[in-house]
Amino acid sequence: MGNDIAKEIAAHKHDPHVNLSRRALAELPKQVKQLNECVSLDLRYNDLHTLPAEIGELHGVKRMNCSDNAISELPGEIADMQSLETLILANNRLFLNPLHPAIARCPNLLDLDLSSNQLEEFPTAVLHSRTLQRLILANNHITTIPDDIAEAVSIVDIDLSQNKLKSIPDAIGGCRDLEALNLTRNEITSLPEGIGRLLRLKELLVSTNKLEALPESLGNCRSLEVLRVDTNIDLRSWPASLGGLKRLRIVDASGCNLSVIHAEFGGMAALKEFNVEGNRLISEFPNTMCGLKISKLNLISLGLTALPQDFASLTTLSTLDLAKNQIAFEGLPPAMENLQALTHLNMASNPLHTVPLDLLRSLPQLSKISFASCSLNELPTEIASVLGLTKLVLDSNFLLQLPDAVCELVNLEHLSVAGNQLTKLPEALGRLSKLEYLSISRNGVSALPVSLCDCPRLRTLFVDDNPMVFPPPDVVLNGTEAVLPWLRARR
């Protein structure tokens, strides 16, 4: 193997991109120094335990990928790789030895990936680099961040997701160039006030931790564009000062225990996506936010009984999820027909009792609608007005029949009416030439319309828990591939 790899290296000595991955190499031969024209070196998926000193003679290499080996230490000569910009050491065994301080002397190192190395301590050697911009330490066992973090003056992006951090030092505020901080899946209970000094921070990810509150100073992070604090089940408060973040585009606070959306959030002028799903104590959506240009709004599983009067001013809204609230028909505001950008509407599990006709008549661009579990007794014929509809979900209502108007929805691909009181289906269902999915489970239907065999794209058909005789049960048990030919034979 040694001679073979030496020959291969010799054969590639003039190549800019050299791939030595998956060679079962236990060591890299000294002949690697012959790759003096190499720009990108791939050493992945070998059994390397270290790198030879000769690696330092590769002055032209800009990117070196050593992931998925057994590397436990680096040679000091790593600092001699004058052009090295990206070094990937993910999934190795660097926990066995401290990271060599020479790493900080790599004169052009920009990106360093140390993820999945079972590291228990933050590798302080990297803090002395004056060029490093992106540091990935994800999926390790790091428990603390040193106060020396403030010395990492060039760092722009730090990924510490999936570690065992319980707190973040106030000194983090000294990383004045930091733009992205990923702390997802740790055990953090609070963020320091010092985080408010990160004036260039654009992305803060603190999902799946143990946060109880967010610091008031977070409102000082004037460059913040993305804030994700979802799945912090003990998070009970967030500051009104977040409303001053004029560049904030995405907020995800789903799966928390918040009780209020502050009126001041109406100041989030750039907001596009807002998700507070599962915060059951929130009982109001503030009217002040109705003037924003939000495109996606997730208000699932809150305590809403009504929407604010100016809700229809959200004219850029494309996706609206209101499922699992307590909104009755009377709780819908006027002029909902102004939501001309709306394409996805989820009203499932609300006590509507009736479908809002203005929505159906005025919003033909709607493509996906769910009125499942809304206590509906009928589906109005105005449903035919929604010409762009591709998905219609009406499960678990009290529908006695489907109007023939459904058969005019020529773009419909998914129709689900499971768990109603239907006894028959419209004979013209076969006109739905784009239909791919049909569920009529848990109804009282005894016969399928023969025209169903005219739906060329129909691949999924659920008819269980119906007193079906046409087709007979033995055909139905064999699924869609048996049902459609059976119907076709009875034309």
C-alpha positions in Angstrom: 0.0 0.0 0.0 2.9 2.4 0.9 4.5 2.1 -2.5 1.1 2.3 -4.3 0.2 5.6 -2.6 3.6 7.0 -3.2 3.2 6.3 -6.9 -0.2 7.8 -6.9 1.1 10.9 -5.2 3.9 11.1 -7.9 1.2 10.8 -10.6 -0.7 13.8 -9.2 2.2 16.1 -8.4 1.1 18.6 -11.1 -2.6 18.4 -10.3 -4.4 21.3 -8.5 -7.0 18.9 -7.0 -5.8 15.7 -5.4 -8.2 13.1 -4.0 -6.7 10.6 -1.6 -9.9 9.8 0.2 -11.0 6.2 1.0 -7.6 4.7 0.6 -7.4 3.0 4.1 -4.3 5.1 4.8 -2.9 4.7 8.3 -0.3 7.3 7.6 0.4 9.9 4.9 3.8 9.2 3.3 6.5 11.9 3.3 6.2 12.0 -0.5 3.1 14.2 0.0 5.5 17.1 -0.2 5.7 16.5 -4.0 2.2 17.9 -4.4 3.7 21.3 -4.8 1.0 22.4 -7.3 -1.9 21.2 -5.2 -4.6 23.7 -4.3 -7.2 21.3 -2.8 -6.3 18.1 -0.9 -8.9 15.5 0.1 -7.9 13.0 2.8 -11.3 12.0 4.0 -12.3 8.5 5.2 -8.8 7.1 5.9 -7.3 5.9 9.2 -4.8 8.7 9.7 -3.7 9.4 13.3 -1.6 12.4 12.5 -0.2 14.4 9.6 3.5 14.3 8.6 5.7 17.3 9.2 6.1 17.4 5.4 2.5 18.7 5.2 4.0 22.1 5.9 5.7 22.1 2.6 2.4 22.3 0.7 2.6 26.0 0.4 -0.1 26.2 -2.3 -2.9 24.2 -0.7 -5.9 26.4 0.1 -8.3 23.7 1.2 -7.6 20.5 3.1 -10.3 18.1 4.1 -9.1 15.5 6.8 -12.6 14.6 8.1 -13.5 11.1 9.1 -10.0 9.8 10.2 -8.6 9.1 13.6 -6.4 12.2 13.9 -5.5 13.0 17.5 -2.9 15.7 17.0 -1.5 18.1 14.4 2.1 18.8 13.6 3.5 22.3 14.4 4.4 22.5 10.7 0.8 23.1 9.9 1.6 26.8 10.4 3.9 26.6 7.3 0.9 26.0 5.0 1.0 29.6 3.9 -2.0 29.5 1.6 -4.3 27.3 3.7 -7.7 28.9 4.0 -10.0 26.0 4.9 -9.1 23.1 7.2 -11.7 20.5 7.9 -11.0 18.1 10.7 -14.5 16.9 11.5 -15.1 13.5 13.0 -11.6 12.7 14.3 -10.1 12.1 17.8 -8.8 15.5 18.7 -10.0 15.2 22.2 -6.9 13.1 23.1 -4.5 16.1 22.8 -4.8 19.9 23.1 -5.0 21.5 19.7 -1.5 22.6 18.6 -1.0 26.3 19.1 0.6 26.4 15.7 -2.9 26.5 14.3 -3.1 30.1 15.2 -0.1 30.9 13.1 -1.5 29.7 9.8 -1.3 33.1 8.1 -4.4 32.8 5.9 -6.7 30.4 7.7 -10.3 31.5 7.4 -12.4 28.4 8.1 -11.7 25.7 10.7 -14.1 22.7 11.3 -13.5 20.8 14.5 -17.0 19.3 14.8 -17.6 15.7 16.1 -14.2 15.3 17.9 -15.6 14.6 21.4 -13.9 17.8 22.6 -14.6 18.6 26.3 -12.8 21.9 26.4 -13.0 24.9 24.1 -9.8 24.8 21.9 -8.3 28.1 23.2 -5.4 27.9 20.6 -7.7 29.2 17.9 -8.5 32.4 19.8 -5.1 33.7 19.0 -5.6 33.6 15.3 -5.8 37.0 13.6 -7.4 35.6 10.4 -9.9 32.9 11.4 -13.4 33.9 10.5 -15.5 30.7 10.8 -15.1 28.2 13.6 -17.2 25.0 13.7 -17.3 23.2 17.0 -20.6 21.5 16.6 -21.4 18.0 18.1 -18.7 18.0 20.8 -18.9 17.8 24.7 -17.8 21.4 25.4 -19.2 22.6 28.7 -17.8 26.2 28.9 -16.7 29.0 26.7 -13.6 30.8 28.1 -13.7 34.6 28.8 -10.8 34.7 26.4 -13.4 34.4 23.7 -13.2 38.2 23.4 -9.7 37.8 22.0 -11.1 36.2 18.8 -11.3 39.6 17.1 -11.5 38.2 13.6 -14.3 35.6 14.2 -17.4 36.2 12.1 -19.2 32.8 12.6 -19.2 30.4 15.5 -21.1 27.1 15.6 -21.3 25.6 19.0 -24.5 23.6 18.4 -24.9 20.2 20.1 -22.6 20.6 23.0 -23.1 20.7 26.8 -23.0 24.4 27.4 -25.0 25.7 30.4 -24.1 29.4 30.1 -22.4 31.9 27.9 -19.9 34.4 29.3 -20.6 38.1 29.2 -17.3 38.4 27.4 -18.9 37.1 24.2 -19.9 40.7 23.6 -16.2 41.5 22.9 -16.4 39.5 19.6 -17.1 42.8 17.8 -17.1 41.3 14.3 -19.4 38.3 15.1 -22.2 37.9 12.6 -23.5 34.4 13.3 -23.7 32.5 16.6 -25.2 29.0 16.7 -25.9 27.6 20.2 -28.6 25.2 19.2 -29.1 22.0 21.3 -27.2 22.9 24.5 -28.4 23.3 28.1 -28.2 27.1 28.3 -30.5 28.7 30.8 -29.8 32.3 30.1 -28.0 34.6 27.7 -25.7 37.4 29.1 -26.5 41.1 28.8 -23.2 41.4 27.0 -24.8 39.9 23.9 -26.2 43.3 23.3 -22.8 44.5 22.3 -22.7 42.4 19.2 -23.7 45.2 16.9 -22.9 43.2 13.8 -24.7 40.0 14.8 -27.1 38.9 12.0 -28.0 35.4 13.1 -28.6 34.1 16.6 -29.7 30.4 16.9 -30.5 29.2 20.4 -33.1 26.6 19.7 -33.6 23.6 22.0 -32.0 24.9 25.2 -33.3 25.6 28.6 -33.8 29.4 28.3 -36.2 31.0 30.8 -35.9 34.6 29.4 -34.1 36.7 26.8 -32.0 39.6 27.9 -33.3 43.2 27.4 -30.0 44.1 25.7 -30.8 41.8 22.7 -32.8 44.7 21.4 -29.4 46.5 20.8 -28.3 44.0 18.2 -29.4 46.3 15.5 -28.0 44.1 12.6 -30.0 41.0 13.7 -31.8 39.3 10.8 -32.6 35.8 12.1 -33.6 34.9 15.7 -34.4 31.3 16.5 -35.3 30.5 20.1 -37.7 27.7 19.4 -38.1 24.6 21.6 -37.1 26.3 24.9 -40.0 25.0 26.9 -39.2 27.2 29.9 -39.0 30.4 28.0 -41.7 32.6 29.5 -40.6 36.1 28.5 -39.0 38.0 25.7 -38.3 41.7 25.8 -40.4 44.3 24.0 -37.1 45.8 22.9 -36.9 43.3 20.1 -39.4 45.5 18.4 -36.6 47.9 17.7 -34.8 45.5 15.4 -35.5 47.0 12.1 -33.6 44.3 10.1 -35.1 41.3 11.7 -36.6 39.0 9.0 -37.2 35.7 10.7 -38.4 35.0 14.2 -39.0 31.5 15.4 -40.2 31.1 19.0 -42.3 28.0 18.5 -42.5 25.4 21.3 -41.9 27.9 24.1 -44.1 29.1 27.0 -44.5 32.7 26.1 -47.7 34.5 27.1 -47.6 37.7 25.0 -46.6 39.1 21.6 -45.6 42.7 22.5 -47.3 45.5 20.6 -43.8 46.9 20.1 -43.1 44.1 17.7 -44.9 46.2 15.1 -41.6 48.0 14.8 -39.9 44.9 13.1 -40.0 46.7 9.7 -38.3 43.9 7.8 -40.1 40.9 9.3 -41.0 38.2 6.8 -41.5 35.0 8.9 -43.0 34.9 12.4 -43.6 31.6 14.2 -44.9 31.3 17.7 -46.6 27.9 17.3 -47.4 26.1 20.6 -47.3 29.1 22.9 -50.7 28.3 24.3 -50.8 31.3 26.7 -50.7 33.8 23.9 -54.3 35.1 23.5 -53.8 38.0 21.1 -52.0 38.9 17.9 -51.2 42.6 18.2 -52.9 45.0 15.8 -49.6 46.9 15.5 -48.1 44.0 13.5 -50.8 44.2 10.9 -48.9 46.8 9.0 -45.8 44.7 8.4 -44.9 42.9 5.2 -45.0 39.4 6.7 -45.1 36.5 4.2 -45.4 33.5 6.5 -47.3 33.6 9.8 -47.5 30.6 12.1 -50.0 31.0 15.0 -50.9 27.3 15.5 -51.9 26.1 18.9 -52.2 29.5 20.7 -55.1 30.8 22.7 -56.6 33.0 20.1 -60.3 33.6 19.9 -60.3 36.3 17.3 -58.0 38.1 14.9 -57.4 41.9 15.2 -59.5 44.3 13.1 -56.6 45.3 10.8 -55.5 41.8 10.1 -56.4 42.0 6.5 -53.8 44.7 6.1 -51.2 41.9 5.9 -51.5 42.1 2.2 -48.1 40.3 1.6 -49.1 37.3 3.6 -48.7 34.0 1.6 -48.9 31.4 4.3 -51.3 31.6 7.3 -51.4 28.9 9.9 -54.2 29.3 12.5 -54.9 25.7 13.4 -55.7 24.6 16.9 -57.1 27.9 18.3 -60.6 28.9 19.4 -61.5 31.2 16.5 -65.1 31.1 15.6 -66.5 32.5 12.3 -67.4 35.7 14.2 -63.8 36.1 15.2 -62.6 36.6 11.7 -62.0 40.3 10.9 -63.7 42.1 7.9 -62.0 42.6 4.5 -60.2 39.2 4.6 -60.5 39.3 0.9 -57.7 41.8 0.8 -55.2 39.0 1.5 -54.5 38.7 -2.2 -51.1 37.1 -1.8 -52.4 34.3 0.4 -51.8 30.8 -1.1 -51.8 28.6 2.0 -54.5 28.8 4.6 -54.7 26.4 7.6 -57.8 26.9 9.8 -58.0 23.3 11.1 -59.3 22.7 14.6 -61.2 25.9 15.1 -64.9 26.1 15.9 -65.8 27.9 12.6 -69.1 26.0 12.0 -69.2 27.7 8.6 -66.8 28.4 5.8 -66.1 32.2 5.2 -67.6 32.7 1.8 -65.7 36.0 1.2 -62.5 34.1 1.3 -63.6 31.6 -1.3 -65.1 34.2 -3.6 -62.2 36.7 -3.5 -59.1 34.6 -3.2 -58.9 32.4 -6.3 -55.1 32.2 -5.9 -55.4 29.9 -2.8 -53.6 26.7 -3.5 -53.8 24.8 -0.1 -56.8 25.0 2.3 -57.5 23.0 5.5 -60.8 23.3 7.3 -60.3 20.0 9.1 -62.1 19.7 12.5 -64.0 22.9 12.1 -67.5 21.6 12.9 -68.6 22.2 9.3 -72.0 20.9 8.2 -71.6 21.8 4.6 -69.1 22.9 2.0 -70.5 25.8 0.0 -70.6 25.7 -3.8 -68.4 28.8 -3.8 -65.4 26.4 -3.4 -65.4 26.3 -7.2 -64.2 29.9 -7.2 -60.8 28.8 -5.8 -59.5 27.9 -9.2 -55.9 27.5 -8.1 -56.6 25.0 -5.4 -54.3 22.0 -5.3 -54.9 20.7 -1.8 -58.2 20.6 0.2 -58.5 19.0 3.6 -61.9 18.7 5.2 -61.3 15.8 7.6 -63.3 15.3 10.8 -66.3 17.5 10.2 -70.0 16.7 9.8 -70.4 16.9 6.1 -73.3 15.0 4.6 -72.3 15.5 1.0 -69.6 17.0 -1.3 -71.1 19.5 -3.7 -70.6 18.9 -7.4 -68.7 22.2 -7.4 -65.6 20.3 -6.1 -65.4 18.6 -9.5 -64.7 22.0 -11.0 -61.4 22.3 -9.2 -59.3 21.2 -12.2 -56.0 21.8 -10.4 -56.8 19.7 -7.3 -54.2 17.1 -6.5 -55.0 16.2 -2.9 -58.5 15.8 -1.5 -59.2 14.5 2.0 -62.7 14.2 3.5 -62.0 11.5 6.0 -64.1 11.3 9.2 -67.3 12.9 7.9 -70.9 11.6 7.3 -70.7 11.2 3.5 -72.9 8.4 2.0 -71.9 9.1 -1.7 -69.4 11.0 -3.8 -70.0 13.2 -6.8 -70.3 11.2 -10.0 -68.1 13.7 -11.8 -65.0 13.2 -9.6 -63.3 11.8 -12.7 -63.0 15.3 -14.1 -60.2 16.0 -11.5 -57.5 15.0 -14.0 -54.6 16.1 -11.7 -55.9 14.3 -8.6 -53.2 12.2 -6.9 -54.5 11.6 -3.4 -58.0 10.9 -2.2 -59.1 9.9 1.3 -62.7 9.2 2.2 -61.9 7.0 5.2 -64.4 6.8 8.1 -67.5 7.7 6.2 -70.7 5.9 5.1 -69.9 5.6 1.4 -70.9 2.3 -0.1 -70.0 2.9 -3.8 -67.2 4.7 -5.6 -68.1 6.6 -8.8 -66.9 4.7 -11.9 -65.4 8.0 -13.2 -62.6 7.8 -10.6 -60.8 5.6 -13.1 -60.5 8.7 -15.4 -58.1 10.3 -12.9 -54.8 9.3 -14.6 -52.6 10.5 -11.7 -54.5 8.9 -8.8 -52.0 6.8 -6.9 -53.2 7.0 -3.3 -56.8 6.1 -2.4 -58.0 5.5 1.2 -61.5 4.1 1.6 -61.2 2.1 4.8 -64.0 2.2 7.4 -66.7 2.6 4.8 -69.6 0.0 4.2 -68.1 -0.5 0.7 -69.8 -2.9 -1.7 -68.8 -1.3 -5.0 -66.0 -2.3 -5.4 -66.4 -5.3 -3.0 -64.2 -5.5 0.1 -61.8 -8.1 -1.4 -60.9 -5.6 -4.2 -60.6 -2.7 -1.8 -58.2 -4.6 0.4 -55.8 -4.8 -2.5 -55.5 -1.0 -2.7 -55.6 1.6 -5.4 -53.9 -0.6 -8.0 -56.8 -3.1 -7.8 -59.7 -0.6 -7.4 -59.1 1.5 -10.5 -58.9 -1.4 -13.0 -62.0 -2.9 -11.3 -63.9 0.4 -11.9 -62.5 0.7 -15.4 -63.9 -2.7 -16.3 -67.4 -1.6 -15.3 -67.7 1.3 -17.6 
